Amino acid sequence: MLYSLARPLLFSLAPERAHELTLSLLKSAHRMGMMRQNVASKPVTCMGIEFPNPVGLAAGLDKNGAYIDALAGLGFGFIEIGTITPRPQAGNPHPRLFRLPEAKAIINRMGFNNDGVDKLVENVKAAKFKGILGINIGKNADTPVENAVDDYLICLEKVYNYASYITVNISSPNTKNLRSLQSGDALTELLQTLRKRQLELAEEHQHYVPLVLKVAPDLTQEDIQFIARQLIQFKIDGLIVTNTTLSREGVENLKHGNEAGGLSGAPVFEKSTACLAAFAKVLKGQIPLIGVGGILSGEQAVAKQQAGASLVQIYSGLIYTGPTLVKDCVDALNTP
Protein backbone atom coordinates (compact mmCIF):
# COMPACT_ATOMS: atom_id res chain seq x y z
CA MET A 1 0.00 0.00 0.00
CA LEU A 2 2.84 2.38 0.82
CA TYR A 3 4.39 1.74 -2.57
CA SER A 4 1.11 2.39 -4.38
CA LEU A 5 1.02 5.79 -2.68
CA ALA A 6 4.67 6.56 -3.45
CA ARG A 7 4.64 5.37 -7.07
CA PRO A 8 3.02 8.48 -8.64
CA LEU A 9 5.69 10.65 -7.01
CA LEU A 10 8.50 8.35 -8.14
CA PHE A 11 7.10 8.18 -11.66
CA SER A 12 7.07 11.99 -11.79
CA LEU A 13 10.86 11.93 -11.49
CA ALA A 14 13.37 11.00 -14.18
CA PRO A 15 13.76 7.18 -14.11
CA GLU A 16 17.38 7.13 -12.92
CA ARG A 17 16.65 9.71 -10.24
CA ALA A 18 13.66 7.68 -9.06
CA HIS A 19 15.83 4.55 -9.01
CA GLU A 20 18.47 6.22 -6.84
CA LEU A 21 15.90 7.80 -4.53
CA THR A 22 14.01 4.54 -4.03
CA LEU A 23 17.17 2.66 -3.06
CA SER A 24 18.25 5.47 -0.74
CA LEU A 25 14.86 5.52 0.99
CA LEU A 26 14.85 1.74 1.24
CA LYS A 27 18.28 1.82 2.88
CA SER A 28 17.16 4.48 5.36
CA ALA A 29 14.00 2.53 6.21
CA HIS A 30 16.06 -0.61 6.74
CA ARG A 31 18.42 1.18 9.12
CA MET A 32 15.41 2.32 11.18
CA GLY A 33 14.04 -1.22 11.26
CA MET A 34 10.98 -0.23 9.23
CA MET A 35 11.45 -2.39 6.17
CA ARG A 36 10.93 -6.11 6.63
CA GLN A 37 8.50 -8.19 4.63
CA ASN A 38 7.57 -11.57 6.06
CA VAL A 39 7.75 -14.19 3.35
CA ALA A 40 6.91 -17.88 3.61
CA SER A 41 9.76 -20.36 3.97
CA LYS A 42 9.81 -22.50 0.83
CA PRO A 43 13.28 -24.05 0.64
CA VAL A 44 14.50 -25.32 -2.71
CA THR A 45 17.87 -26.89 -3.52
CA CYS A 46 19.46 -25.85 -6.80
CA MET A 47 23.09 -26.01 -7.98
CA GLY A 48 23.92 -27.65 -4.66
CA ILE A 49 22.69 -24.58 -2.74
CA GLU A 50 19.65 -24.50 -0.46
CA PHE A 51 17.64 -21.37 -1.21
CA PRO A 52 15.16 -20.25 1.50
CA ASN A 53 12.64 -19.57 -1.25
CA PRO A 54 12.80 -19.68 -5.06
CA VAL A 55 12.28 -15.94 -5.75
CA GLY A 56 15.37 -13.85 -6.36
CA LEU A 57 16.29 -10.31 -7.33
CA ALA A 58 17.70 -10.09 -10.85
CA ALA A 59 20.96 -8.29 -11.55
CA GLY A 60 20.87 -4.62 -12.49
CA LEU A 61 18.97 -3.10 -9.58
CA ASP A 62 22.00 -3.02 -7.27
CA LYS A 63 24.98 -2.93 -9.61
CA ASN A 64 27.59 -2.22 -6.95
CA GLY A 65 26.23 -4.25 -4.05
CA ALA A 66 25.60 -1.07 -2.06
CA TYR A 67 22.06 -1.97 -0.92
CA ILE A 68 22.29 -5.69 -0.16
CA ASP A 69 21.05 -5.55 3.44
CA ALA A 70 18.11 -3.28 2.61
CA LEU A 71 17.03 -5.42 -0.35
CA ALA A 72 17.28 -8.57 1.77
CA GLY A 73 14.52 -7.13 3.96
CA LEU A 74 12.06 -7.55 1.09
CA GLY A 75 12.12 -11.33 1.52
CA PHE A 76 14.07 -12.49 -1.51
CA GLY A 77 15.34 -16.06 -1.43
CA PHE A 78 18.50 -14.80 -3.11
CA ILE A 79 19.94 -11.53 -4.39
CA GLU A 80 22.03 -11.04 -7.53
CA ILE A 81 24.18 -7.93 -7.77
CA GLY A 82 26.09 -6.48 -10.73
CA THR A 83 26.73 -6.48 -13.61
CA ILE A 84 30.24 -5.58 -12.52
CA THR A 85 33.32 -4.99 -14.69
CA PRO A 86 37.05 -5.05 -13.85
CA ARG A 87 37.38 -1.27 -14.00
CA PRO A 88 34.84 1.44 -13.09
CA GLN A 89 32.93 2.83 -16.04
CA ALA A 90 30.28 5.51 -16.49
CA GLY A 91 28.12 3.58 -18.92
CA ASN A 92 26.28 5.08 -21.86
CA PRO A 93 25.29 8.77 -22.16
CA HIS A 94 22.07 10.07 -20.58
CA PRO A 95 19.17 9.66 -21.06
CA ARG A 96 19.47 5.88 -21.00
CA LEU A 97 16.50 4.63 -18.99
CA PHE A 98 12.88 4.94 -20.13
CA ARG A 99 9.55 3.93 -18.63
CA LEU A 100 6.67 2.76 -20.81
CA PRO A 101 3.87 2.73 -18.20
CA GLU A 102 1.11 1.80 -20.65
CA ALA A 103 2.90 -1.48 -21.31
CA LYS A 104 4.39 -1.94 -17.82
CA ALA A 105 7.76 -1.96 -19.53
CA ILE A 106 11.22 -0.41 -19.31
CA ILE A 107 13.85 0.22 -21.96
CA ASN A 108 17.42 0.67 -20.78
CA ARG A 109 20.75 1.22 -22.44
CA MET A 110 22.72 1.72 -19.24
CA GLY A 111 25.90 0.06 -20.54
CA PHE A 112 27.22 -1.65 -17.40
CA ASN A 113 27.64 1.58 -15.43
CA ASN A 114 29.37 0.53 -12.21
CA ASP A 115 32.14 1.37 -9.73
CA GLY A 116 34.35 -1.58 -10.65
CA VAL A 117 34.86 -5.01 -9.12
CA ASP A 118 37.06 -3.86 -6.24
CA LYS A 119 34.36 -1.48 -4.97
CA LEU A 120 31.73 -4.21 -5.24
CA VAL A 121 33.87 -6.58 -3.17
CA GLU A 122 34.37 -3.84 -0.59
CA ASN A 123 30.57 -3.36 -0.38
CA VAL A 124 29.92 -7.10 -0.09
CA LYS A 125 32.42 -7.41 2.73
CA ALA A 126 30.71 -4.54 4.57
CA ALA A 127 27.23 -6.06 4.24
CA LYS A 128 25.73 -8.08 7.10
CA PHE A 129 23.71 -10.29 4.73
CA LYS A 130 24.45 -13.99 5.15
CA GLY A 131 22.02 -15.31 2.54
CA ILE A 132 22.46 -16.46 -1.05
CA LEU A 133 24.32 -13.83 -3.09
CA GLY A 134 24.87 -14.06 -6.82
CA ILE A 135 27.45 -11.80 -8.46
CA ASN A 136 26.98 -10.97 -12.13
CA ILE A 137 30.16 -10.27 -14.11
CA GLY A 138 30.82 -8.62 -17.48
CA LYS A 139 33.46 -6.91 -19.57
CA ASN A 140 34.47 -3.27 -19.83
CA ALA A 141 33.12 -1.45 -22.88
CA ASP A 142 36.60 -0.56 -24.13
CA THR A 143 37.91 -4.13 -23.90
CA PRO A 144 37.92 -5.63 -27.42
CA VAL A 145 35.43 -8.49 -27.64
CA GLU A 146 38.22 -10.85 -28.68
CA ASN A 147 39.84 -10.16 -25.28
CA ALA A 148 36.59 -10.37 -23.31
CA VAL A 149 37.60 -13.58 -21.55
CA ASP A 150 40.38 -11.67 -19.77
CA ASP A 151 37.84 -9.33 -18.15
CA TYR A 152 35.62 -12.22 -17.08
CA LEU A 153 38.63 -13.98 -15.55
CA ILE A 154 39.59 -10.89 -13.55
CA CYS A 155 36.07 -10.59 -12.14
CA LEU A 156 35.73 -14.33 -11.53
CA GLU A 157 38.92 -14.40 -9.49
CA LYS A 158 38.10 -11.27 -7.46
CA VAL A 159 34.52 -12.19 -6.53
CA TYR A 160 34.98 -15.94 -6.10
CA ASN A 161 35.28 -15.89 -2.31
CA TYR A 162 32.29 -13.57 -1.86
CA ALA A 163 29.66 -15.15 -4.12
CA SER A 164 27.23 -18.02 -3.61
CA TYR A 165 27.18 -18.32 -7.40
CA ILE A 166 28.67 -16.27 -10.25
CA THR A 167 26.73 -15.25 -13.37
CA VAL A 168 28.51 -14.71 -16.68
CA ASN A 169 26.56 -12.00 -18.51
CA ILE A 170 27.07 -12.23 -22.27
CA SER A 171 23.57 -11.12 -23.19
CA SER A 172 23.26 -7.40 -22.50
CA PRO A 173 22.44 -5.55 -25.73
CA ASN A 174 24.07 -2.37 -24.42
CA THR A 175 27.77 -3.25 -24.72
CA LYS A 176 28.94 -3.38 -28.33
CA ASN A 177 29.40 -6.93 -29.69
CA LEU A 178 28.81 -8.53 -26.28
CA ARG A 179 26.07 -10.80 -27.60
CA SER A 180 28.48 -12.23 -30.17
CA LEU A 181 29.91 -14.22 -27.24
CA GLN A 182 26.74 -16.33 -27.24
CA SER A 183 27.76 -18.20 -30.38
CA GLY A 184 30.50 -20.15 -32.14
CA ASP A 185 34.11 -20.39 -31.07
CA ALA A 186 33.75 -17.31 -28.85
CA LEU A 187 31.33 -19.10 -26.54
CA THR A 188 33.37 -22.29 -26.56
CA GLU A 189 36.56 -20.45 -25.60
CA LEU A 190 34.81 -18.41 -22.91
CA LEU A 191 33.11 -21.35 -21.20
CA GLN A 192 36.12 -23.62 -21.47
CA THR A 193 38.45 -20.99 -19.98
CA LEU A 194 36.11 -19.94 -17.18
CA ARG A 195 35.25 -23.53 -16.26
CA LYS A 196 38.95 -24.41 -16.02
CA ARG A 197 39.63 -21.41 -13.79
CA GLN A 198 36.54 -22.13 -11.67
CA LEU A 199 37.83 -25.61 -10.88
CA GLU A 200 41.29 -24.24 -10.07
CA LEU A 201 39.77 -21.66 -7.71
CA ALA A 202 37.64 -24.35 -6.07
CA GLU A 203 40.81 -26.30 -5.36
CA GLU A 204 42.72 -23.23 -4.16
CA HIS A 205 39.98 -22.05 -1.79
CA GLN A 206 38.61 -25.45 -0.87
CA HIS A 207 35.04 -24.56 -1.75
CA TYR A 208 33.04 -24.74 -4.95
CA VAL A 209 31.14 -21.72 -6.33
CA PRO A 210 28.68 -22.52 -9.15
CA LEU A 211 29.04 -20.80 -12.51
CA VAL A 212 25.89 -19.65 -14.32
CA LEU A 213 25.40 -18.29 -17.85
CA LYS A 214 22.83 -15.58 -18.66
CA VAL A 215 21.43 -15.50 -22.19
CA ALA A 216 19.20 -13.27 -24.31
CA PRO A 217 15.65 -14.07 -25.40
CA ASP A 218 16.50 -13.20 -29.01
CA LEU A 219 17.89 -16.64 -29.86
CA THR A 220 17.03 -18.98 -32.70
CA GLN A 221 16.32 -22.67 -32.10
CA GLU A 222 19.76 -23.36 -33.58
CA ASP A 223 21.33 -20.93 -31.08
CA ILE A 224 19.51 -22.65 -28.21
CA GLN A 225 20.69 -26.10 -29.25
CA PHE A 226 24.29 -24.90 -29.63
CA ILE A 227 24.35 -23.13 -26.25
CA ALA A 228 22.78 -26.17 -24.58
CA ARG A 229 25.48 -28.46 -25.98
CA GLN A 230 28.19 -26.11 -24.71
CA LEU A 231 26.64 -25.93 -21.25
CA ILE A 232 26.57 -29.71 -21.01
CA GLN A 233 30.06 -30.17 -22.46
CA PHE A 234 31.68 -27.77 -19.98
CA LYS A 235 29.42 -28.74 -17.05
CA ILE A 236 28.20 -25.21 -16.40
CA ASP A 237 26.11 -25.18 -13.22
CA GLY A 238 23.08 -23.17 -14.30
CA LEU A 239 21.43 -21.01 -16.94
CA ILE A 240 19.51 -17.75 -16.49
CA VAL A 241 16.83 -17.30 -19.16
CA THR A 242 16.58 -14.40 -20.11
CA ASN A 243 18.03 -10.92 -20.30
CA THR A 244 16.21 -8.03 -22.02
CA THR A 245 15.01 -8.20 -25.63
CA LEU A 246 15.79 -6.13 -28.72
CA SER A 247 12.25 -6.74 -29.96
CA ARG A 248 9.79 -3.86 -29.81
CA GLU A 249 6.69 -5.96 -30.39
CA GLY A 250 3.80 -4.46 -28.46
CA VAL A 251 5.52 -1.15 -27.65
CA GLU A 252 6.51 0.19 -31.07
CA ASN A 253 3.72 2.79 -31.07
CA LEU A 254 4.26 3.99 -27.49
CA LYS A 255 6.25 7.00 -26.34
CA HIS A 256 9.92 5.89 -26.00
CA GLY A 257 8.97 2.56 -27.62
CA ASN A 258 11.66 2.85 -30.27
CA GLU A 259 14.48 3.99 -28.01
CA ALA A 260 17.64 1.89 -28.38
CA GLY A 261 18.40 -0.61 -25.63
CA GLY A 262 16.95 -3.69 -23.99
CA LEU A 263 13.22 -3.99 -23.36
CA SER A 264 12.08 -5.54 -20.07
CA GLY A 265 8.82 -5.86 -18.17
CA ALA A 266 5.48 -7.24 -19.29
CA PRO A 267 6.17 -7.30 -23.08
CA VAL A 268 9.14 -9.69 -22.70
CA PHE A 269 7.22 -12.28 -20.66
CA GLU A 270 6.00 -14.51 -23.50
CA LYS A 271 9.25 -14.33 -25.46
CA SER A 272 11.45 -15.11 -22.47
CA THR A 273 9.15 -17.89 -21.24
CA ALA A 274 9.14 -19.51 -24.69
CA CYS A 275 12.96 -19.36 -24.68
CA LEU A 276 12.99 -20.93 -21.21
CA ALA A 277 10.72 -23.76 -22.34
CA ALA A 278 12.89 -24.35 -25.40
CA PHE A 279 16.02 -24.68 -23.26
CA ALA A 280 14.18 -26.99 -20.85
CA LYS A 281 13.18 -29.24 -23.74
CA VAL A 282 16.74 -29.47 -25.06
CA LEU A 283 18.53 -29.74 -21.71
CA LYS A 284 16.14 -32.33 -20.24
CA GLY A 285 16.98 -31.44 -16.64
CA GLN A 286 20.76 -31.68 -17.06
CA ILE A 287 21.29 -27.99 -16.23
CA PRO A 288 19.06 -26.13 -13.73
CA LEU A 289 17.23 -23.10 -15.15
CA ILE A 290 16.47 -19.73 -13.58
CA GLY A 291 13.51 -17.98 -15.21
CA VAL A 292 13.45 -14.19 -15.48
CA GLY A 293 11.65 -11.76 -17.75
CA GLY A 294 8.32 -10.03 -17.41
CA ILE A 295 7.11 -11.47 -14.10
CA LEU A 296 4.50 -9.09 -12.66
CA SER A 297 2.39 -11.59 -10.71
CA GLY A 298 2.54 -14.83 -8.79
CA GLU A 299 0.75 -16.55 -11.68
CA GLN A 300 3.51 -15.52 -14.07
CA ALA A 301 6.14 -16.87 -11.67
CA VAL A 302 4.25 -20.18 -11.74
CA ALA A 303 4.28 -20.08 -15.55
CA LYS A 304 8.09 -19.82 -15.46
CA GLN A 305 8.20 -22.78 -13.10
CA GLN A 306 5.92 -24.79 -15.39
CA ALA A 307 8.19 -23.91 -18.33
CA GLY A 308 11.14 -25.51 -16.53
CA ALA A 309 12.56 -23.00 -14.03
CA SER A 310 13.80 -24.16 -10.63
CA LEU A 311 14.16 -20.55 -9.49
CA VAL A 312 12.81 -17.22 -10.74
CA GLN A 313 14.07 -13.64 -10.61
CA ILE A 314 12.24 -10.32 -10.74
CA TYR A 315 13.24 -6.72 -11.36
CA SER A 316 11.08 -4.61 -13.69
CA GLY A 317 7.94 -6.02 -12.08
CA LEU A 318 9.02 -4.45 -8.80
CA ILE A 319 8.95 -1.01 -10.43
CA TYR A 320 5.32 -1.40 -11.43
CA THR A 321 3.97 -3.66 -8.68
CA GLY A 322 6.12 -2.90 -5.65
CA PRO A 323 7.74 -5.14 -3.01
CA THR A 324 4.58 -7.22 -2.44
CA LEU A 325 5.45 -8.92 -5.74
CA VAL A 326 8.12 -10.91 -3.88
CA LYS A 327 5.59 -12.31 -1.42
CA ASP A 328 2.99 -12.94 -4.14
CA CYS A 329 5.50 -14.98 -6.17
CA VAL A 330 6.72 -16.99 -3.18
CA ASP A 331 3.15 -17.79 -2.13
CA ALA A 332 2.19 -18.88 -5.65
CA LEU A 333 5.17 -21.14 -6.35
CA ASN A 334 5.25 -24.81 -5.50
CA THR A 335 8.43 -26.19 -3.98
CA PRO A 336 9.42 -29.84 -3.43
N, C-alpha and C positions, 0 to 999 in steps of 0.2 A: 504494500500500500504506500509506503514511504517513497518507493521508487516511482510509482505511478504519479505521485505528486511532484517529484523532482524532475521527471523526464521532460516536461515542456520547457522548463528553464534550461536544462542541459542542451536540448535540441535548438534553443535559441542562440547558443554559442557556436563558434566554429568547431568542427568535429575534433580537431586535435586539442583545442583548448578544453573542450568538454571531457575528453579522454583524460587529460592531465588532472583536471579539477576533480573528476570522479574518483580517481585513484588516490589523490591527496586527501579527499574527504573520507574515503574508506579507511585509509591509514590512521587518520585522526580518530575516527570512531572506534577503530580496533584498540588503539592505545587507551581509550577511555572505557573499554570493556563493553561498548554498546553494540558491537557488530558480531553476533554469533548466531548462525542459523542451524537449528537442530535437524539433522538429516539421518534417516534410518541407516542402520548398519546392514550392509549387504555385501559381505566379503566375496571377492572373486580372485582366483589365482590365474595369473597370465604372465608369461615369460619368466616363470619361476618366482614371481613377486606376488605377495598377497595384498591386494588393493582393498581398502575398507569399504569402498563402493565403486561401481564401474563408471562413474561420471567424472570426467576430468576437464580441466581448463586447457584449451588449445593454446599453442604458442602465438605470440604476437601482442597479447594484452600487456604482459610484463616482460618487455624485451631484456631488461637488465637485471631482473631478479630483485628489484628494489621494493616490491610490495608483497612478498611471499607470505608473510605472517598474516597480513590483513586479508588476502585472498583466501587463505586457508580457513578463515572464519566463516566463509560462505558454504562450507560443507563439501567441497570437492573431495573425491576419492584420490585424486592425484592432480598435481599442478605441473604444467610444462612452461618453462620460461625460454626466452630467446625470440627470434633467431639472433645468435651472437656470432661475431666475426673475430678474427685474430686481432685486428686493429680497430680502434674507434672509427666510426664514419657517420657523416651527417645524414646520409640517405639522399633521396631525390628532392628537387626543389619544391617549395610550397606553391600552390595548394596541392595536396597529394592524398587527401582523405575526403570522401564524399558520401553523404547519406542519401539514400533513395527511400524515404519513408513510405511512399505508396506501395512499394514492393517489399518492405521490410528487408532492405538490402544495403550493402556497403560496397563501394569501390575504393580500393587503396592502391597506391603506387609508392609506398613508403620507401622501399629500397634498402631494407636491413639497416635502418638507422639504429645505432646502438653505441654504448660506451666502451666496447671492446671486451674480450674474454677475461682479462685480468680484473676489470671492475666487476663483472658478473660474479666471478669467484669470490671476490671480497664481500659482495652483498650476500651471497649464499652462506658464507662462513659467519656472517653477522646475524643471520636469521635464526629464530628459535624453532622453526618448523622441523619436525622430525618425521614427517610423512613421506609419501612417494613423490619424488621430484624428477621430472624429465628435463633435460637440457637440450635445446634445439640448436644445432650448429650449421653455419654456412660459410661462404667465402666473401672476402672483400670485393667490392665492385671493380677495383683497379687491378685485381689479380687476373691474369689471362686465364681463360677457361681451361686451357691445356695444362695449367699449373694448379688447378682448383684443389686437387688432392692434397697439396701441401698445406693449404689453409685448413682443410678438414682435419688433417693430422694434428696440426697445432692445437686446434680447439679440442679434439678428442683427448689428447694428452693432458691438457690443462684442466678439463672439467671431469676427468674420469673418476677421481676420488670423491666428487661432490654430487654425482648424479645417481639416481636409481636406475635410469635408463638414458640413453643418448640418441637423439633423433638427427638423422642426416637429411637436411632440407635441400633437395635438388629440384624443387617444384615451384618456387616462387616465380611469378612472371615479371617481377620488377627488378631483377638483376640480369643484365644483358647476357644472353646465351646460357644462363644457368640450366634451363630445362633441357638443353642438349645433353646434359649428363644423364638423362633418363634412358638413353638408348645407346646401342652399339658398343664399340670398344671402350668408350668413355665410362659407361656404367660398369662394365666388367673390371676395368682397372681400378675404379674407385672402390667398389665393394671388396675386391680381392685385397687391395692395400689396407683398407680400414679394418677388415676382418682379421688380417694377419696382425696388425698392431693391437687390436682389441685383445686378442689371445695373449700377446706378449705382456700387455698391461695387466691382464688378469693374473698372470704368473708373477709379475713383479710385485703387485699389491696384494696378492693372495685373496682377491675377491673378484667375482665376475659381474660386469655391468652390461646388460643387454644393449644391442645396437638395433635401431629401428630406422626404416627408410620412410620418407614422406613423399607421396607422389601427387601429381595433378589429376584433375578429372578429365582433362582434354586428351585422353589416350585412345588409340585405336585398339581393336581386339588383338591385333598383332603385337602392339606395344605391351599390352597386358600379359600376353603369353611369354614374351621375351623377359620382361621384368620378373615374372613369377619363376621362370627357370633360373635366373640369376640369384634370386633370393634363396631358392632351394640349394643351388650349387654351393653358395658361400655360407649357408647356414645362418642367414640373417635372422635375428630374433623376433622381429615384428614388422608390420607394415601399417602406416597411417594413410587412410584413404578418405578424404582427399584435401588438397590445398584449394585455393581459389580458382575460378575458371576465367578464361578469356572470352567465353561466350557472352553475348548480350541478349540472349533470348529472354523475352519477357520484360526487359527494361529499356529496350532500344528507343522507345518513344518518350521516356521519362526525362525530367531535368537531371543532368549529369550522367544519364544512361550510357552515353558514348565516350565518357572519359576513359583514358588509358589506365590500365591496371588490372588487378584481380577482383572479380566480383564474388562476394560472399553473401550469406544470409539466405532468406527463403528461396530465391530463384535457383540456387545451386543444389538444393536438396535432392531433386529427382536425378540429376546428372551424377552427383557424387554417390548416391545410393546405388544407382545402376552400375557404376564403376566398382563399388564395393562388392556387389553381388557377383560381378564378373570375375574379380580376383578370387572370391570365395570358391567359385565353381572350378577355377583352374588349380588353385592351391590345395583344395580338398583337406583343409584342416592342418596342413603341414606347417603353416606360418600363422600365428595369431594376428587378427586384424583389429585395428582401432578405427571406428567410423566417426567421421567429422564432416560437417558441411550442411548448413541449412537447418539445424535442429532448433525449433522454436517451441516445442511442446514435448511432453512425456511420450505421446503417441509416436512422434517422429523418432525419438530415441529408440523406442521399441522396434520401429521399422528398420533402423540400422542394425539392431540386434538380430532381427529376423533375416536380414540380408547377409549375415555372417560375422558381425562384429562382436568381439568379446568385451570390448570397452568402447565408450564413446567420449567425444570431446565437444565442448561448446565454446563459442566466443561471440559471434555476431548476434546470436539469439539473446544474449545477455543485454545487449544494447537496447533491444526492442521490448524485451519481456521483463528484464530485471533479475535479481538474484534468486527469486522463487523458482526460476527455471531449473536450477540445480536440484532442488527438492522434488519438483514435479517429475524430473527425469529419473531420479533415484527411485521414487515411489513406483513409477510405471514399469521399470525394468525388472525382469526375472533373473535371479542369480541361482547357481547350482546349490 
